[in-house]
Amino acid sequence: MQSPPFDPEVADTAPTDPTLTKYDREHLATYLRLLDAEADGADWREIAQIVLRIDPDREPDRARRSFDTHLARVRWMTKHGYRHLLRLSPT
């Protein structure tokens, strides 16, 4: 598996596919940062600003949509998506 980009651009909405996507593989670090921030009790606006790089004051709807969909996706990853990662070949 090729290394994902260090800090990839974040889409306005996360994927909803029932399988692991290229976007998911590229954004594993983003997903981990979301989980860490949520576990620390960070406000969604701060997470949107720092992790997703969307200014919630300038684009509140976009920031909230991106936060909500990415958080839903990372929750899917923790329950289902990780299995797809385990099946990936190391090449």
HTML snippet that shows the backbone in 3Dmol.js (N, CA, C, O; Angstrom):
<script src="https://3Dmol.org/build/3Dmol-min.js"></script>
<div id="view" style="width:600px;height:400px;position:relative"></div>
<script>
const pdb = `
ATOM      1  N   MET A   1       0.850  -1.176   0.000  1.00  0.00           N
ATOM      2  CA  MET A   1       0.000   0.000   0.000  1.00  0.00           C
ATOM      3  C   MET A   1       0.892   1.234   0.000  1.00  0.00           C
ATOM      4  O   MET A   1       1.819   1.349   0.802  1.00  0.00           O
ATOM      5  N   GLN A   2       0.601   2.132  -0.893  1.00  0.00           N
ATOM      6  CA  GLN A   2       1.361   3.373  -0.997  1.00  0.00           C
ATOM      7  C   GLN A   2       1.018   4.278   0.182  1.00  0.00           C
ATOM      8  O   GLN A   2      -0.124   4.305   0.641  1.00  0.00           O
ATOM      9  N   SER A   3       1.999   5.009   0.663  1.00  0.00           N
ATOM     10  CA  SER A   3       1.768   5.926   1.775  1.00  0.00           C
ATOM     11  C   SER A   3       0.803   7.027   1.359  1.00  0.00           C
ATOM     12  O   SER A   3       0.915   7.565   0.257  1.00  0.00           O
ATOM     13  N   PRO A   4      -0.152   7.372   2.236  1.00  0.00           N
ATOM     14  CA  PRO A   4      -1.080   8.455   1.912  1.00  0.00           C
ATOM     15  C   PRO A   4      -0.379   9.797   1.986  1.00  0.00           C
ATOM     16  O   PRO A   4       0.671   9.920   2.617  1.00  0.00           O
ATOM     17  N   PRO A   5      -0.958  10.813   1.339  1.00  0.00           N
ATOM     18  CA  PRO A   5      -0.395  12.161   1.441  1.00  0.00           C
ATOM     19  C   PRO A   5      -0.353  12.591   2.909  1.00  0.00           C
ATOM     20  O   PRO A   5      -1.197  12.178   3.705  1.00  0.00           O
ATOM     21  N   PHE A   6       0.614  13.404   3.259  1.00  0.00           N
ATOM     22  CA  PHE A   6       0.781  13.829   4.652  1.00  0.00           C
ATOM     23  C   PHE A   6      -0.417  14.621   5.167  1.00  0.00           C
ATOM     24  O   PHE A   6      -0.904  14.357   6.267  1.00  0.00           O
ATOM     25  N   ASP A   7      -0.892  15.574   4.397  1.00  0.00           N
ATOM     26  CA  ASP A   7      -1.985  16.441   4.835  1.00  0.00           C
ATOM     27  C   ASP A   7      -2.909  16.719   3.648  1.00  0.00           C
ATOM     28  O   ASP A   7      -2.911  17.826   3.108  1.00  0.00           O
ATOM     29  N   PRO A   8      -3.698  15.712   3.239  1.00  0.00           N
ATOM     30  CA  PRO A   8      -4.513  15.872   2.027  1.00  0.00           C
ATOM     31  C   PRO A   8      -5.665  16.857   2.213  1.00  0.00           C
ATOM     32  O   PRO A   8      -6.133  17.095   3.327  1.00  0.00           O
ATOM     33  N   GLU A   9      -6.097  17.410   1.110  1.00  0.00           N
ATOM     34  CA  GLU A   9      -7.266  18.293   1.123  1.00  0.00           C
ATOM     35  C   GLU A   9      -8.479  17.492   1.589  1.00  0.00           C
ATOM     36  O   GLU A   9      -8.619  16.313   1.265  1.00  0.00           O
ATOM     37  N   VAL A  10      -9.341  18.138   2.342  1.00  0.00           N
ATOM     38  CA  VAL A  10     -10.533  17.491   2.872  1.00  0.00           C
ATOM     39  C   VAL A  10     -11.729  17.904   2.023  1.00  0.00           C
ATOM     40  O   VAL A  10     -11.915  19.084   1.723  1.00  0.00           O
ATOM     41  N   ALA A  11     -12.529  16.929   1.644  1.00  0.00           N
ATOM     42  CA  ALA A  11     -13.726  17.188   0.842  1.00  0.00           C
ATOM     43  C   ALA A  11     -14.817  17.809   1.721  1.00  0.00           C
ATOM     44  O   ALA A  11     -14.770  17.731   2.949  1.00  0.00           O
ATOM     45  N   ASP A  12     -15.787  18.419   1.067  1.00  0.00           N
ATOM     46  CA  ASP A  12     -16.911  19.000   1.807  1.00  0.00           C
ATOM     47  C   ASP A  12     -17.735  17.923   2.507  1.00  0.00           C
ATOM     48  O   ASP A  12     -18.314  18.170   3.565  1.00  0.00           O
ATOM     49  N   THR A  13     -17.787  16.741   1.922  1.00  0.00           N
ATOM     50  CA  THR A  13     -18.481  15.615   2.545  1.00  0.00           C
ATOM     51  C   THR A  13     -17.609  14.372   2.438  1.00  0.00           C
ATOM     52  O   THR A  13     -16.908  14.172   1.446  1.00  0.00           O
ATOM     53  N   ALA A  14     -17.664  13.554   3.461  1.00  0.00           N
ATOM     54  CA  ALA A  14     -16.909  12.301   3.470  1.00  0.00           C
ATOM     55  C   ALA A  14     -17.679  11.244   2.679  1.00  0.00           C
ATOM     56  O   ALA A  14     -18.887  11.372   2.480  1.00  0.00           O
ATOM     57  N   PRO A  15     -16.985  10.210   2.232  1.00  0.00           N
ATOM     58  CA  PRO A  15     -17.672   9.147   1.499  1.00  0.00           C
ATOM     59  C   PRO A  15     -18.693   8.420   2.377  1.00  0.00           C
ATOM     60  O   PRO A  15     -18.615   8.443   3.606  1.00  0.00           O
ATOM     61  N   THR A  16     -19.635   7.786   1.717  1.00  0.00           N
ATOM     62  CA  THR A  16     -20.622   6.972   2.424  1.00  0.00           C
ATOM     63  C   THR A  16     -20.642   5.547   1.877  1.00  0.00           C
ATOM     64  O   THR A  16     -21.539   4.768   2.200  1.00  0.00           O
ATOM     65  N   ASP A  17     -19.666   5.210   1.059  1.00  0.00           N
ATOM     66  CA  ASP A  17     -19.595   3.870   0.460  1.00  0.00           C
ATOM     67  C   ASP A  17     -19.555   2.803   1.550  1.00  0.00           C
ATOM     68  O   ASP A  17     -19.039   3.056   2.639  1.00  0.00           O
ATOM     69  N   PRO A  18     -20.091   1.615   1.275  1.00  0.00           N
ATOM     70  CA  PRO A  18     -20.047   0.532   2.258  1.00  0.00           C
ATOM     71  C   PRO A  18     -18.695  -0.184   2.303  1.00  0.00           C
ATOM     72  O   PRO A  18     -18.515  -1.141   3.057  1.00  0.00           O
ATOM     73  N   THR A  19     -17.755   0.286   1.498  1.00  0.00           N
ATOM     74  CA  THR A  19     -16.411  -0.279   1.484  1.00  0.00           C
ATOM     75  C   THR A  19     -15.396   0.850   1.620  1.00  0.00           C
ATOM     76  O   THR A  19     -15.716   2.024   1.433  1.00  0.00           O
ATOM     77  N   LEU A  20     -14.185   0.474   1.945  1.00  0.00           N
ATOM     78  CA  LEU A  20     -13.098   1.437   2.083  1.00  0.00           C
ATOM     79  C   LEU A  20     -12.804   2.080   0.731  1.00  0.00           C
ATOM     80  O   LEU A  20     -12.717   1.386  -0.281  1.00  0.00           O
ATOM     81  N   THR A  21     -12.651   3.384   0.711  1.00  0.00           N
ATOM     82  CA  THR A  21     -12.394   4.103  -0.530  1.00  0.00           C
ATOM     83  C   THR A  21     -10.951   4.620  -0.548  1.00  0.00           C
ATOM     84  O   THR A  21     -10.248   4.596   0.462  1.00  0.00           O
ATOM     85  N   LYS A  22     -10.543   5.082  -1.717  1.00  0.00           N
ATOM     86  CA  LYS A  22      -9.232   5.717  -1.830  1.00  0.00           C
ATOM     87  C   LYS A  22      -9.176   6.934  -0.904  1.00  0.00           C
ATOM     88  O   LYS A  22      -8.158   7.179  -0.256  1.00  0.00           O
ATOM     89  N   TYR A  23     -10.260   7.687  -0.844  1.00  0.00           N
ATOM     90  CA  TYR A  23     -10.338   8.855   0.041  1.00  0.00           C
ATOM     91  C   TYR A  23     -10.094   8.439   1.489  1.00  0.00           C
ATOM     92  O   TYR A  23      -9.338   9.093   2.207  1.00  0.00           O
ATOM     93  N   ASP A  24     -10.733   7.354   1.915  1.00  0.00           N
ATOM     94  CA  ASP A  24     -10.536   6.869   3.284  1.00  0.00           C
ATOM     95  C   ASP A  24      -9.066   6.553   3.553  1.00  0.00           C
ATOM     96  O   ASP A  24      -8.518   6.953   4.579  1.00  0.00           O
ATOM     97  N   ARG A  25      -8.443   5.845   2.640  1.00  0.00           N
ATOM     98  CA  ARG A  25      -7.033   5.477   2.824  1.00  0.00           C
ATOM     99  C   ARG A  25      -6.150   6.718   2.884  1.00  0.00           C
ATOM    100  O   ARG A  25      -5.199   6.767   3.663  1.00  0.00           O
ATOM    101  N   GLU A  26      -6.457   7.708   2.075  1.00  0.00           N
ATOM    102  CA  GLU A  26      -5.667   8.938   2.056  1.00  0.00           C
ATOM    103  C   GLU A  26      -5.898   9.792   3.301  1.00  0.00           C
ATOM    104  O   GLU A  26      -5.046  10.605   3.660  1.00  0.00           O
ATOM    105  N   HIS A  27      -7.033   9.613   3.956  1.00  0.00           N
ATOM    106  CA  HIS A  27      -7.398  10.475   5.082  1.00  0.00           C
ATOM    107  C   HIS A  27      -7.374   9.753   6.429  1.00  0.00           C
ATOM    108  O   HIS A  27      -8.025  10.197   7.374  1.00  0.00           O
ATOM    109  N   LEU A  28      -6.647   8.666   6.528  1.00  0.00           N
ATOM    110  CA  LEU A  28      -6.572   7.952   7.803  1.00  0.00           C
ATOM    111  C   LEU A  28      -6.062   8.861   8.918  1.00  0.00           C
ATOM    112  O   LEU A  28      -6.590   8.828  10.029  1.00  0.00           O
ATOM    113  N   ALA A  29      -5.049   9.667   8.637  1.00  0.00           N
ATOM    114  CA  ALA A  29      -4.526  10.582   9.659  1.00  0.00           C
ATOM    115  C   ALA A  29      -5.583  11.618  10.048  1.00  0.00           C
ATOM    116  O   ALA A  29      -5.704  11.973  11.221  1.00  0.00           O
ATOM    117  N   THR A  30      -6.339  12.097   9.076  1.00  0.00           N
ATOM    118  CA  THR A  30      -7.416  13.051   9.359  1.00  0.00           C
ATOM    119  C   THR A  30      -8.443  12.403  10.280  1.00  0.00           C
ATOM    120  O   THR A  30      -8.893  13.019  11.246  1.00  0.00           O
ATOM    121  N   TYR A  31      -8.812  11.165   9.981  1.00  0.00           N
ATOM    122  CA  TYR A  31      -9.791  10.447  10.801  1.00  0.00           C
ATOM    123  C   TYR A  31      -9.279  10.272  12.223  1.00  0.00           C
ATOM    124  O   TYR A  31     -10.035  10.447  13.179  1.00  0.00           O
ATOM    125  N   LEU A  32      -8.017   9.930  12.371  1.00  0.00           N
ATOM    126  CA  LEU A  32      -7.441   9.769  13.712  1.00  0.00           C
ATOM    127  C   LEU A  32      -7.429  11.086  14.475  1.00  0.00           C
ATOM    128  O   LEU A  32      -7.695  11.123  15.676  1.00  0.00           O
ATOM    129  N   ARG A  33      -7.120  12.158  13.768  1.00  0.00           N
ATOM    130  CA  ARG A  33      -7.125  13.476  14.407  1.00  0.00           C
ATOM    131  C   ARG A  33      -8.536  13.848  14.864  1.00  0.00           C
ATOM    132  O   ARG A  33      -8.708  14.442  15.929  1.00  0.00           O
ATOM    133  N   LEU A  34      -9.548  13.498  14.056  1.00  0.00           N
ATOM    134  CA  LEU A  34     -10.940  13.748  14.443  1.00  0.00           C
ATOM    135  C   LEU A  34     -11.289  12.986  15.715  1.00  0.00           C
ATOM    136  O   LEU A  34     -11.883  13.544  16.638  1.00  0.00           O
ATOM    137  N   LEU A  35     -10.919  11.711  15.758  1.00  0.00           N
ATOM    138  CA  LEU A  35     -11.196  10.904  16.946  1.00  0.00           C
ATOM    139  C   LEU A  35     -10.514  11.474  18.180  1.00  0.00           C
ATOM    140  O   LEU A  35     -11.119  11.553  19.249  1.00  0.00           O
ATOM    141  N   ASP A  36      -9.267  11.866  18.032  1.00  0.00           N
ATOM    142  CA  ASP A  36      -8.531  12.443  19.159  1.00  0.00           C
ATOM    143  C   ASP A  36      -9.185  13.734  19.641  1.00  0.00           C
ATOM    144  O   ASP A  36      -9.364  13.935  20.842  1.00  0.00           O
ATOM    145  N   ALA A  37      -9.532  14.588  18.720  1.00  0.00           N
ATOM    146  CA  ALA A  37     -10.136  15.872  19.086  1.00  0.00           C
ATOM    147  C   ALA A  37     -11.479  15.665  19.770  1.00  0.00           C
ATOM    148  O   ALA A  37     -11.784  16.327  20.763  1.00  0.00           O
ATOM    149  N   GLU A  38     -12.273  14.756  19.244  1.00  0.00           N
ATOM    150  CA  GLU A  38     -13.573  14.482  19.860  1.00  0.00           C
ATOM    151  C   GLU A  38     -13.375  13.891  21.262  1.00  0.00           C
ATOM    152  O   GLU A  38     -14.068  14.281  22.202  1.00  0.00           O
ATOM    153  N   ALA A  39     -12.442  12.962  21.400  1.00  0.00           N
ATOM    154  CA  ALA A  39     -12.164  12.361  22.715  1.00  0.00           C
ATOM    155  C   ALA A  39     -11.704  13.405  23.724  1.00  0.00           C
ATOM    156  O   ALA A  39     -11.974  13.275  24.918  1.00  0.00           O
ATOM    157  N   ASP A  40     -11.019  14.430  23.258  1.00  0.00           N
ATOM    158  CA  ASP A  40     -10.557  15.510  24.125  1.00  0.00           C
ATOM    159  C   ASP A  40     -11.651  16.526  24.437  1.00  0.00           C
ATOM    160  O   ASP A  40     -11.442  17.452  25.220  1.00  0.00           O
ATOM    161  N   GLY A  41     -12.820  16.346  23.818  1.00  0.00           N
ATOM    162  CA  GLY A  41     -13.931  17.262  24.072  1.00  0.00           C
ATOM    163  C   GLY A  41     -13.845  18.572  23.317  1.00  0.00           C
ATOM    164  O   GLY A  41     -14.468  19.556  23.717  1.00  0.00           O
ATOM    165  N   ALA A  42     -13.084  18.605  22.231  1.00  0.00           N
ATOM    166  CA  ALA A  42     -12.955  19.834  21.441  1.00  0.00           C
ATOM    167  C   ALA A  42     -14.290  20.203  20.804  1.00  0.00           C
ATOM    168  O   ALA A  42     -15.074  19.335  20.421  1.00  0.00           O
ATOM    169  N   ASP A  43     -14.528  21.487  20.699  1.00  0.00           N
ATOM    170  CA  ASP A  43     -15.718  22.003  20.040  1.00  0.00           C
ATOM    171  C   ASP A  43     -15.640  21.705  18.544  1.00  0.00           C
ATOM    172  O   ASP A  43     -14.554  21.735  17.964  1.00  0.00           O
ATOM    173  N   TRP A  44     -16.776  21.419  17.918  1.00  0.00           N
ATOM    174  CA  TRP A  44     -16.780  21.074  16.498  1.00  0.00           C
ATOM    175  C   TRP A  44     -16.181  22.191  15.650  1.00  0.00           C
ATOM    176  O   TRP A  44     -15.556  21.915  14.626  1.00  0.00           O
ATOM    177  N   ARG A  45     -16.362  23.450  16.058  1.00  0.00           N
ATOM    178  CA  ARG A  45     -15.831  24.576  15.286  1.00  0.00           C
ATOM    179  C   ARG A  45     -14.303  24.569  15.277  1.00  0.00           C
ATOM    180  O   ARG A  45     -13.667  24.851  14.262  1.00  0.00           O
ATOM    181  N   GLU A  46     -13.741  24.241  16.425  1.00  0.00           N
ATOM    182  CA  GLU A  46     -12.285  24.160  16.519  1.00  0.00           C
ATOM    183  C   GLU A  46     -11.752  23.004  15.663  1.00  0.00           C
ATOM    184  O   GLU A  46     -10.721  23.132  15.003  1.00  0.00           O
ATOM    185  N   ILE A  47     -12.464  21.889  15.686  1.00  0.00           N
ATOM    186  CA  ILE A  47     -12.063  20.736  14.873  1.00  0.00           C
ATOM    187  C   ILE A  47     -12.152  21.080  13.392  1.00  0.00           C
ATOM    188  O   ILE A  47     -11.257  20.749  12.614  1.00  0.00           O
ATOM    189  N   ALA A  48     -13.235  21.745  13.008  1.00  0.00           N
ATOM    190  CA  ALA A  48     -13.386  22.140  11.601  1.00  0.00           C
ATOM    191  C   ALA A  48     -12.245  23.056  11.177  1.00  0.00           C
ATOM    192  O   ALA A  48     -11.687  22.908  10.090  1.00  0.00           O
ATOM    193  N   GLN A  49     -11.910  23.989  12.033  1.00  0.00           N
ATOM    194  CA  GLN A  49     -10.851  24.962  11.713  1.00  0.00           C
ATOM    195  C   GLN A  49      -9.488  24.282  11.615  1.00  0.00           C
ATOM    196  O   GLN A  49      -8.762  24.495  10.645  1.00  0.00           O
ATOM    197  N   ILE A  50      -9.136  23.476  12.597  1.00  0.00           N
ATOM    198  CA  ILE A  50      -7.786  22.921  12.683  1.00  0.00           C
ATOM    199  C   ILE A  50      -7.616  21.652  11.855  1.00  0.00           C
ATOM    200  O   ILE A  50      -6.661  21.536  11.087  1.00  0.00           O
ATOM    201  N   VAL A  51      -8.522  20.712  12.005  1.00  0.00           N
ATOM    202  CA  VAL A  51      -8.367  19.409  11.340  1.00  0.00           C
ATOM    203  C   VAL A  51      -8.849  19.455   9.892  1.00  0.00           C
ATOM    204  O   VAL A  51      -8.168  18.970   8.988  1.00  0.00           O
ATOM    205  N   LEU A  52     -10.023  20.039   9.680  1.00  0.00           N
ATOM    206  CA  LEU A  52     -10.602  20.043   8.330  1.00  0.00           C
ATOM    207  C   LEU A  52     -10.198  21.273   7.521  1.00  0.00           C
ATOM    208  O   LEU A  52     -10.409  21.322   6.309  1.00  0.00           O
ATOM    209  N   ARG A  53      -9.617  22.263   8.192  1.00  0.00           N
ATOM    210  CA  ARG A  53      -9.156  23.483   7.540  1.00  0.00           C
ATOM    211  C   ARG A  53     -10.292  24.242   6.829  1.00  0.00           C
ATOM    212  O   ARG A  53     -10.138  24.731   5.710  1.00  0.00           O
ATOM    213  N   ILE A  54     -11.425  24.317   7.518  1.00  0.00           N
ATOM    214  CA  ILE A  54     -12.574  25.094   7.034  1.00  0.00           C
ATOM    215  C   ILE A  54     -12.936  26.079   8.135  1.00  0.00           C
ATOM    216  O   ILE A  54     -13.149  25.685   9.281  1.00  0.00           O
ATOM    217  N   ASP A  55     -13.004  27.342   7.793  1.00  0.00           N
ATOM    218  CA  ASP A  55     -13.317  28.381   8.775  1.00  0.00           C
ATOM    219  C   ASP A  55     -14.820  28.370   9.066  1.00  0.00           C
ATOM    220  O   ASP A  55     -15.614  28.719   8.193  1.00  0.00           O
ATOM    221  N   PRO A  56     -15.220  27.978  10.268  1.00  0.00           N
ATOM    222  CA  PRO A  56     -16.646  27.910  10.580  1.00  0.00           C
ATOM    223  C   PRO A  56     -17.311  29.271  10.706  1.00  0.00           C
ATOM    224  O   PRO A  56     -18.536  29.362  10.630  1.00  0.00           O
ATOM    225  N   ASP A  57     -16.540  30.319  10.894  1.00  0.00           N
ATOM    226  CA  ASP A  57     -17.129  31.660  10.938  1.00  0.00           C
ATOM    227  C   ASP A  57     -17.464  32.155   9.536  1.00  0.00           C
ATOM    228  O   ASP A  57     -18.485  32.812   9.332  1.00  0.00           O
ATOM    229  N   ARG A  58     -16.614  31.842   8.582  1.00  0.00           N
ATOM    230  CA  ARG A  58     -16.836  32.276   7.190  1.00  0.00           C
ATOM    231  C   ARG A  58     -17.785  31.347   6.443  1.00  0.00           C
ATOM    232  O   ARG A  58     -18.577  31.801   5.617  1.00  0.00           O
ATOM    233  N   GLU A  59     -17.710  30.039   6.730  1.00  0.00           N
ATOM    234  CA  GLU A  59     -18.519  29.050   6.011  1.00  0.00           C
ATOM    235  C   GLU A  59     -19.150  28.064   7.005  1.00  0.00           C
ATOM    236  O   GLU A  59     -18.783  26.889   7.040  1.00  0.00           O
ATOM    237  N   PRO A  60     -20.096  28.552   7.806  1.00  0.00           N
ATOM    238  CA  PRO A  60     -20.647  27.705   8.859  1.00  0.00           C
ATOM    239  C   PRO A  60     -21.351  26.441   8.352  1.00  0.00           C
ATOM    240  O   PRO A  60     -21.192  25.372   8.940  1.00  0.00           O
ATOM    241  N   ASP A  61     -22.116  26.552   7.281  1.00  0.00           N
ATOM    242  CA  ASP A  61     -22.830  25.378   6.768  1.00  0.00           C
ATOM    243  C   ASP A  61     -21.859  24.340   6.207  1.00  0.00           C
ATOM    244  O   ASP A  61     -21.989  23.146   6.479  1.00  0.00           O
ATOM    245  N   ARG A  62     -20.901  24.798   5.437  1.00  0.00           N
ATOM    246  CA  ARG A  62     -19.900  23.893   4.861  1.00  0.00           C
ATOM    247  C   ARG A  62     -19.071  23.229   5.965  1.00  0.00           C
ATOM    248  O   ARG A  62     -18.810  22.027   5.915  1.00  0.00           O
ATOM    249  N   ALA A  63     -18.666  24.011   6.950  1.00  0.00           N
ATOM    250  CA  ALA A  63     -17.856  23.476   8.041  1.00  0.00           C
ATOM    251  C   ALA A  63     -18.638  22.422   8.822  1.00  0.00           C
ATOM    252  O   ALA A  63     -18.103  21.359   9.139  1.00  0.00           O
ATOM    253  N   ARG A  64     -19.890  22.709   9.128  1.00  0.00           N
ATOM    254  CA  ARG A  64     -20.703  21.761   9.898  1.00  0.00           C
ATOM    255  C   ARG A  64     -20.957  20.484   9.102  1.00  0.00           C
ATOM    256  O   ARG A  64     -20.866  19.382   9.644  1.00  0.00           O
ATOM    257  N   ARG A  65     -21.275  20.633   7.818  1.00  0.00           N
ATOM    258  CA  ARG A  65     -21.520  19.463   6.960  1.00  0.00           C
ATOM    259  C   ARG A  65     -20.266  18.598   6.870  1.00  0.00           C
ATOM    260  O   ARG A  65     -20.345  17.375   6.988  1.00  0.00           O
ATOM    261  N   SER A  66     -19.131  19.216   6.665  1.00  0.00           N
ATOM    262  CA  SER A  66     -17.884  18.465   6.562  1.00  0.00           C
ATOM    263  C   SER A  66     -17.567  17.767   7.881  1.00  0.00           C
ATOM    264  O   SER A  66     -17.196  16.593   7.896  1.00  0.00           O
ATOM    265  N   PHE A  67     -17.714  18.491   8.983  1.00  0.00           N
ATOM    266  CA  PHE A  67     -17.475  17.891  10.294  1.00  0.00           C
ATOM    267  C   PHE A  67     -18.399  16.705  10.528  1.00  0.00           C
ATOM    268  O   PHE A  67     -17.937  15.624  10.895  1.00  0.00           O
ATOM    269  N   ASP A  68     -19.698  16.895  10.321  1.00  0.00           N
ATOM    270  CA  ASP A  68     -20.675  15.832  10.586  1.00  0.00           C
ATOM    271  C   ASP A  68     -20.414  14.595   9.728  1.00  0.00           C
ATOM    272  O   ASP A  68     -20.443  13.472  10.231  1.00  0.00           O
ATOM    273  N   THR A  69     -20.159  14.799   8.440  1.00  0.00           N
ATOM    274  CA  THR A  69     -19.978  13.635   7.558  1.00  0.00           C
ATOM    275  C   THR A  69     -18.656  12.926   7.822  1.00  0.00           C
ATOM    276  O   THR A  69     -18.582  11.700   7.741  1.00  0.00           O
ATOM    277  N   HIS A  70     -17.612  13.689   8.139  1.00  0.00           N
ATOM    278  CA  HIS A  70     -16.330  13.048   8.437  1.00  0.00           C
ATOM    279  C   HIS A  70     -16.378  12.318   9.783  1.00  0.00           C
ATOM    280  O   HIS A  70     -15.776  11.254   9.932  1.00  0.00           O
ATOM    281  N   LEU A  71     -17.079  12.876  10.745  1.00  0.00           N
ATOM    282  CA  LEU A  71     -17.209  12.199  12.024  1.00  0.00           C
ATOM    283  C   LEU A  71     -18.035  10.920  11.862  1.00  0.00           C
ATOM    284  O   LEU A  71     -17.711   9.894  12.461  1.00  0.00           O
ATOM    285  N   ALA A  72     -19.089  10.976  11.062  1.00  0.00           N
ATOM    286  CA  ALA A  72     -19.874   9.769  10.788  1.00  0.00           C
ATOM    287  C   ALA A  72     -19.006   8.716  10.096  1.00  0.00           C
ATOM    288  O   ALA A  72     -19.110   7.525  10.391  1.00  0.00           O
ATOM    289  N   ARG A  73     -18.158   9.160   9.182  1.00  0.00           N
ATOM    290  CA  ARG A  73     -17.304   8.217   8.467  1.00  0.00           C
ATOM    291  C   ARG A  73     -16.267   7.595   9.386  1.00  0.00           C
ATOM    292  O   ARG A  73     -16.000   6.396   9.296  1.00  0.00           O
ATOM    293  N   VAL A  74     -15.682   8.387  10.264  1.00  0.00           N
ATOM    294  CA  VAL A  74     -14.680   7.831  11.173  1.00  0.00           C
ATOM    295  C   VAL A  74     -15.343   6.860  12.151  1.00  0.00           C
ATOM    296  O   VAL A  74     -14.722   5.878  12.557  1.00  0.00           O
ATOM    297  N   ARG A  75     -16.558   7.115  12.521  1.00  0.00           N
ATOM    298  CA  ARG A  75     -17.275   6.157  13.375  1.00  0.00           C
ATOM    299  C   ARG A  75     -17.538   4.860  12.619  1.00  0.00           C
ATOM    300  O   ARG A  75     -17.422   3.774  13.188  1.00  0.00           O
ATOM    301  N   TRP A  76     -17.892   4.967  11.342  1.00  0.00           N
ATOM    302  CA  TRP A  76     -18.044   3.771  10.507  1.00  0.00           C
ATOM    303  C   TRP A  76     -16.720   3.020  10.427  1.00  0.00           C
ATOM    304  O   TRP A  76     -16.687   1.792  10.507  1.00  0.00           O
ATOM    305  N   MET A  77     -15.631   3.766  10.267  1.00  0.00           N
ATOM    306  CA  MET A  77     -14.307   3.135  10.176  1.00  0.00           C
ATOM    307  C   MET A  77     -13.993   2.350  11.447  1.00  0.00           C
ATOM    308  O   MET A  77     -13.430   1.258  11.370  1.00  0.00           O
ATOM    309  N   THR A  78     -14.343   2.880  12.597  1.00  0.00           N
ATOM    310  CA  THR A  78     -14.013   2.191  13.851  1.00  0.00           C
ATOM    311  C   THR A  78     -14.856   0.939  14.065  1.00  0.00           C
ATOM    312  O   THR A  78     -14.458   0.039  14.805  1.00  0.00           O
ATOM    313  N   LYS A  79     -16.025   0.878  13.418  1.00  0.00           N
ATOM    314  CA  LYS A  79     -16.900  -0.289  13.591  1.00  0.00           C
ATOM    315  C   LYS A  79     -16.804  -1.282  12.444  1.00  0.00           C
ATOM    316  O   LYS A  79     -16.931  -2.488  12.658  1.00  0.00           O
ATOM    317  N   HIS A  80     -16.582  -0.791  11.226  1.00  0.00           N
ATOM    318  CA  HIS A  80     -16.621  -1.660  10.045  1.00  0.00           C
ATOM    319  C   HIS A  80     -15.423  -1.498   9.123  1.00  0.00           C
ATOM    320  O   HIS A  80     -14.843  -2.484   8.667  1.00  0.00           O
ATOM    321  N   GLY A  81     -15.061  -0.270   8.853  1.00  0.00           N
ATOM    322  CA  GLY A  81     -14.047   0.013   7.845  1.00  0.00           C
ATOM    323  C   GLY A  81     -12.673  -0.544   8.147  1.00  0.00           C
ATOM    324  O   GLY A  81     -11.923  -0.882   7.230  1.00  0.00           O
ATOM    325  N   TYR A  82     -12.336  -0.643   9.412  1.00  0.00           N
ATOM    326  CA  TYR A  82     -11.007  -1.149   9.764  1.00  0.00           C
ATOM    327  C   TYR A  82     -10.792  -2.552   9.226  1.00  0.00           C
ATOM    328  O   TYR A  82      -9.656  -2.932   8.940  1.00  0.00           O
ATOM    329  N   ARG A  83     -11.856  -3.328   9.082  1.00  0.00           N
ATOM    330  CA  ARG A  83     -11.742  -4.691   8.554  1.00  0.00           C
ATOM    331  C   ARG A  83     -11.196  -4.671   7.126  1.00  0.00           C
ATOM    332  O   ARG A  83     -10.436  -5.552   6.724  1.00  0.00           O
ATOM    333  N   HIS A  84     -11.593  -3.660   6.377  1.00  0.00           N
ATOM    334  CA  HIS A  84     -11.104  -3.526   5.004  1.00  0.00           C
ATOM    335  C   HIS A  84      -9.603  -3.228   5.008  1.00  0.00           C
ATOM    336  O   HIS A  84      -8.867  -3.708   4.145  1.00  0.00           O
ATOM    337  N   LEU A  85      -9.162  -2.448   5.968  1.00  0.00           N
ATOM    338  CA  LEU A  85      -7.733  -2.163   6.082  1.00  0.00           C
ATOM    339  C   LEU A  85      -6.932  -3.433   6.372  1.00  0.00           C
ATOM    340  O   LEU A  85      -5.834  -3.620   5.849  1.00  0.00           O
ATOM    341  N   LEU A  86      -7.485  -4.282   7.195  1.00  0.00           N
ATOM    342  CA  LEU A  86      -6.796  -5.517   7.554  1.00  0.00           C
ATOM    343  C   LEU A  86      -6.640  -6.456   6.361  1.00  0.00           C
ATOM    344  O   LEU A  86      -5.711  -7.263   6.321  1.00  0.00           O
ATOM    345  N   ARG A  87      -7.539  -6.355   5.397  1.00  0.00           N
ATOM    346  CA  ARG A  87      -7.500  -7.217   4.219  1.00  0.00           C
ATOM    347  C   ARG A  87      -6.569  -6.709   3.129  1.00  0.00           C
ATOM    348  O   ARG A  87      -6.260  -7.449   2.195  1.00  0.00           O
ATOM    349  N   LEU A  88      -6.116  -5.463   3.226  1.00  0.00           N
ATOM    350  CA  LEU A  88      -5.238  -4.898   2.190  1.00  0.00           C
ATOM    351  C   LEU A  88      -3.896  -5.614   2.188  1.00  0.00           C
ATOM    352  O   LEU A  88      -3.334  -5.922   3.239  1.00  0.00           O
ATOM    353  N   SER A  89      -3.400  -5.872   0.992  1.00  0.00           N
ATOM    354  CA  SER A  89      -2.090  -6.496   0.904  1.00  0.00           C
ATOM    355  C   SER A  89      -1.018  -5.444   1.176  1.00  0.00           C
ATOM    356  O   SER A  89      -1.236  -4.262   0.913  1.00  0.00           O
ATOM    357  N   PRO A  90       0.136  -5.856   1.699  1.00  0.00           N
ATOM    358  CA  PRO A  90       1.190  -4.885   2.014  1.00  0.00           C
ATOM    359  C   PRO A  90       1.898  -4.329   0.810  1.00  0.00           C
ATOM    360  O   PRO A  90       2.795  -3.504   0.980  1.00  0.00           O
ATOM    361  N   THR A  91       1.558  -4.723  -0.393  1.00  0.00           N
ATOM    362  CA  THR A  91       2.234  -4.238  -1.601  1.00  0.00           C
ATOM    363  C   THR A  91       1.540  -3.073  -2.210  1.00  0.00           C
ATOM    364  O   THR A  91       1.987  -2.553  -3.232  1.00  0.00           O
TER     365      THR A  91
END
`;
const viewer = $3Dmol.createViewer("view");
viewer.addModel(pdb, "pdb");
viewer.setStyle({}, {cartoon: {color: "spectrum"}});
viewer.zoomTo();
viewer.render();
</script>
